[in-house]
Amino acid sequence: MTPARATRMGLAAAIVVLVADQASKWWVLNGLDLPALGQVVLLPVLNLTMVMNPGVTFGLLRGLGFWGHYGLAGIALVVVAMLFLWLRRAGGALSAIAIGGIMGGAVGNVIDRLRFDAVVDFIHFHLGDWNWYVFNVADSAIVCGVAALILESQFQKKPKEPDAPANSAV
C-alpha cells in the first residue's frame, strides 16, 4: 500500500469516527435529551447515563481549573498532529485505520472540551454491582485503535535476519 493511499484511508477513518461521535453526542443531548432524563436503561448490562467529564480518561485531572480544558485540548491537538505524521508513514490498512480512528476520537473529544468545557460521556456498561466508566464513541475509537496497533505490532512478520557468515578459520 502506498503512503498516500494509507493516508487517505486513515483520514477517511478519522472523519467517520468524528462524524459518528459528534452525531451520537448531538442525539444524546438534543434528540433524547439525556441531561433531563439522567439515565435510560437499554439492557440489563447497558445504560445511557449522562456524564459531563471535565477531566481525561477515568475523570483524571478534572481539578485543573478554568484553563484546564484548554490545556487538555491543546495537548490533544499536538498528539493528533503527531499521529498525522505517523499516519503518513503507515505501511498497511490496519495501521492507517487504527491511527485515523484515534485521531478522529481525539478531535471529537477536543470539540467537546471547547464547546462544553467537558467531554460528553453516556455509554455505561455494568454487571451487578460492577460498573465500567461511562464513555463515548470517541473513547471507543481511541481504545480500539490503540488495541489494533498493539495487536498488529505483536503479529507483524519480522524481517528475516541474514545468515551469520560462516567461520572460515582452518
Residue pairs with C-beta under 8 A, 6 or more apart in sequence:
1 9
1 91
1 92
1 93
1 96
3 88
3 89
3 90
6 87
6 88
6 90
6 91
6 92
6 93
6 95
6 96
7 87
7 88
7 90
7 96
9 93
9 96
9 97
9 100
10 87
10 90
10 96
10 97
10 99
10 100
10 103
11 87
11 100
12 100
13 96
13 97
13 98
13 99
13 100
13 101
13 104
14 100
14 101
14 103
14 104
14 107
15 104
16 104
17 100
17 101
17 103
17 104
17 105
17 108
17 137
17 138
17 141
18 104
18 105
18 107
18 108
18 138
20 137
21 104
21 105
21 108
21 109
21 136
21 137
21 138
21 141
22 108
22 111
24 122
24 136
24 137
25 108
25 112
25 120
25 122
25 136
25 137
28 34
28 48
28 50
28 120
28 122
29 35
29 120
32 40
32 48
34 40
34 48
34 50
34 122
35 50
37 50
38 49
38 50
39 47
39 48
39 49
39 50
39 124
40 47
40 48
41 47
42 48
45 125
45 126
45 127
46 123
46 124
46 125
46 126
47 124
47 126
48 122
48 123
48 124
49 122
49 124
49 134
50 122
51 120
51 121
51 122
51 134
52 116
52 118
52 119
52 120
52 121
53 59
53 62
53 118
53 119
53 120
53 121
53 134
54 62
54 68
54 69
54 117
54 118
54 119
55 61
55 62
55 63
55 64
56 72
57 139
58 133
59 133
61 68
61 72
62 68
64 71
64 72
69 113
69 114
69 117
69 118
70 113
70 114
72 113
73 110
73 113
73 114
76 106
76 107
76 109
76 110
76 113
77 106
77 107
77 110
79 106
80 103
80 106
80 107
80 110
83 99
83 102
83 103
83 106
84 103
86 99
87 96
87 99
87 100
87 103
90 96
90 99
92 152
94 148
94 152
95 149
95 152
97 145
97 148
98 144
98 145
98 146
98 148
98 149
98 152
99 145
99 149
100 145
101 141
101 142
101 144
101 145
101 148
102 141
102 142
102 145
102 146
104 138
104 141
105 137
105 138
105 139
105 140
105 141
105 142
105 145
106 138
106 142
108 136
108 137
108 138
108 141
109 119
109 136
109 138
109 139
112 118
112 119
112 120
113 119
119 136
119 138
120 136
121 133
121 134
121 135
121 136
121 139
122 134
122 136
123 134
123 135
123 136
123 137
123 140
124 131
124 132
124 134
125 131
125 132
126 132
